[in-house]
Amino acid sequence: MQHLAARHGTVTPDRTISSVDLFGGRREIGIEHHGAYYRLKITRQGKLILNK
């Protein structure tokens, strides 16, 4: 499998987490960042959407 950065021509991230591992079978997770709450969702088309 080709590394994400190599496919997109971007800088390699410090850490990569599989969406399967991140979501653990769910379609939505919450992320707290500097006191703000965000929702990360997988759409029906399989794309990711981040909302505040």
LINBEL-V265330 format. One record per backbone hydrogen bond with DSSP energy under -0.5 kcal/mol. NH is the residue of the N-H (numbers start at 1). CO is the residue of the C=O. Records with the same first field share a line. If there is no record, write none. Layout:
# LINBEL-V265330
NH=CO + CO
This chain:
# LINBEL-V265330
7=3
8=4
9=5
10=5
22=18
23=19
24=20
26=23
29=40
31=38
33=31 + 36
36=33
38=31
39=51
40=29
41=39 + 49
42=27
43=41 + 47
46=43
49=41
51=39 + 49
